[in-house]
Amino acid sequence: MERKTYVIITASGQKSFTDLGGKPLLRRTIEIFIDAVPGIRVVTVLPKEYIRPWKDYCLSSGFDVPQEISERGITRFHSLRAALAKVPGEAIVAIHDGLRPLVSKELVSKMFSLMQDGRRALVPVVGSEDSLKSLRVTRFEDGSERFDEEPSIRPDSSLIWTAQTPQLFIAGDIRDAYAQAYDTAFTDDASVAARKGIPLTWIRGERYNLRITAPEDFALARLVISSLSR
């Protein structure tokens, strides 16, 4: 018997409403999961002041996807602790950064299929293609900086991987992990899960599954979306 499927999408404020290929960024992100996993249930995490505007948008635009809204907490950690309370423990839940609207439907579908086969946690990663340097930075009162190489540390780029989202878990497992005390060492859901002893499985992610933060990221995302729609 297959487990129920959920996705928790952590949305930011105004950036989530920015137009991306004719749709708000947040809508485009949600649609990826709806298309990739039929019947998936959506939990959208929003700052309090953006909950009403999002509901109004969904109503006025006919975006009538069933979803639960969860209010953002003081940190991402606390936001997810609250959102996970809305997901039944036996379900498979994906936790996804709402500012990553370019993850492919194929990767999402593949990850959920692998989780149905018995994995406890699945995390997409991409390797580093850059030449890494170990540098110490000295900052001066006038705002200038000086970089000095640290010769005793030589990073091996073949061992450096960047974690992406969505990260998938059995909901009860990751809910228990988020019941731990908050720690600034928790950088993503995988780090919270690892502290709790949940075994992690890694899968190759996607180079274009970038987190949109700067204006140039939006420009790149629009180019990618435009190329895919041709």
N, C-alpha and C positions, 0 to 999 in steps of 0.2 A: 504493500500500500504506500503510495507516494505521500510525502509530507506536504502540508500546505506551504505556500511561498509568500514571503513578504519582502518589501524593500522599505528601508528608512532612508529618506533623502534629506540631508541637512542643508537647508537653504540659507543664504546670507540675506542681507537686506536689499538695497536698491539694485545691486548687480544681478540678482535673480530675476528681475523684471526687465532687464536690458534686452532689446530686440536682437535676435540671432536668427537670421534667415527667415524673417517674417513671424517669428514666435518668441515669446519671452523665454529666456534661457532656462528657467525652471520647468516650464511646460515641455520644452524639447527634451530635457533630461528625463522627466517622468515618462514620456512617450516611448523612450528607448526600452524601458523595462516592461511596459505594457505590451509592446509589440514582440519583445523577445520571450516573455514568459506569460502565456495566456492565463488569465485568472489570478494573477499576482495582486496582492493587496498592498496599498500604498500608505505609508505614514510620512507626512511632510512636516519637517521641523522648521519653524519660522520664528523670527523675533516677534514679540507681542504686537508691536506697532504695524507689522506687515501682515498679520493674520486676516484682518478685515479687508484690506486691499486685494489680497490673493483670493479670498472667497468671492469678492465682488467680480474680479476678473473671470474666475471660473464660471460664474453664473452668466455674466454678460456675453462671454465668448462661446458658451455652449461646451466648455471643457468639463463634462460631467463625469469624469473618472471618479469612482468611489474612493475616497481617501479620508484618513483621519488626520487631524492637525494636532501637533504637539508644540507647546511653547518652548522656545529656546531658553536654556538655563544660563547660569553665570559663566560656564565654560562648556566646551563641546562635550566633555566628559559627563557633566551633569545633564546636558541636553539629551544625550543618548540614554542615560539611566532612566529618564522619564519616558522617552519614546519606546524603549524596550518593554516597558510595563504594558504596552498596548498590543504586544505580540505573544501569542500562545507559545509555551515552552517547547512543544514538539515540532514547531514549524522551522523551516529554513528561512533565515533572514539575511538579506544583503544590506550592508550599510554603505551608502554611497554619498560622496561629496557632490552637492547640487551644482557646483561650479565645474564639474567635469561632464560636459554635454556631448563629448565626442567618442565616448566608449561605444564600441560596436555592439549591435544586437547579437552578433555571432558569439562574441566573447561572453556576454551575459548569459545567453542560452547554454553555452558549453559549461560555464561554471555551475549553474543550477543543476544541470544533468549530472555533473561529477559529484555534487553534494548529495543527490538522490542515491548515489551508489555507495554511500556510507562514510564519506569524509566528515570530520568534525569542524574543520575550518579550511578556507581556501583564500589565498591572497595573491593577487597579480603583482608581478614585479618586472621591471625593465633594467637591463644592464647599463653600465656607464660606458659611453663611447668616447669620453674625453680623457685627456692626459691629466691626471690628478697631481696636485702640488700640495705639500704641507708647508703652510706659511704662517708666520706670526705677524699680527697687525699692530702697529703702534699708531695711536691717534693723537694728534696734537691740538692745542687749544684753538688754533686758527682754522680747524676743520680739515686740515690735510692729513694724509696717512702715509705710512711707510711700511712696505712689505719685506719681510726677511725670511728666507727659506730656512726650514728646520731640517738639516741634513740627516738627523738621526731617525726621521720618520719618512719612509718611502711608501706611499699608498699603492696597493696593487689594484688597478682598476678592474681586473677580471673578477675580483671578489666583492666589488661594490655594486649593489643593486638598489633601486628605488622602489618603494612600495607604492602601489596605486589603490584606488577603489574602483569597483565595489569589492568589499571584503565580506565573505560569506561564512555564516556560522549556524550551528543549531541554536535556536533562540534561547533555550534554557541555559545553555552553556555560557553564552556571552552575557546574558542577563546576570547570572551569578558572578561573572567576572567584573561587571560594572557595579556590583554591590560592594566591591573592595573600596577602601579609602582612596580618595583622589591622590595622585602623585604626579608631579610635573614631569616625571620620566615617561609618562604615557604619551607617546607621540602619535599613535593611531590605535585602531581597534585591535590590531594584531599584537601590539605591545601589551595591551590590557589583558588579552587572552593568554599570552605567554606567561605573564605573571601568575595567572591562575592555573597554569599547567595544561592548558588546552593544546593538543598537538596540532601544529600548523602544517598545511601543505601549500606549496608554492606553485604558481602557474605563470607562464610567460605572459606579460601584459602587452600593451600596445603603445607604440611611440606617440601616436596622436591623442592618446587619452590624457591630455594635459589639463591642469587646473587653471582656469581662466581667472586672472587677477589684474593684469595690466592691460592698457589699451591695445598694445601690440598683440596680446593673446586673443583679443576679440577679433582683430583683423585677420589673424591666422585661422581662427575658427570659422570665420565667414568664408574664407577661401576654401577650406576643407569641405564645408557644407555645400558650397556652390559646385565644387568638382564632383561630389557624390550625387548631386541631383541632375547631372547632365545625362 
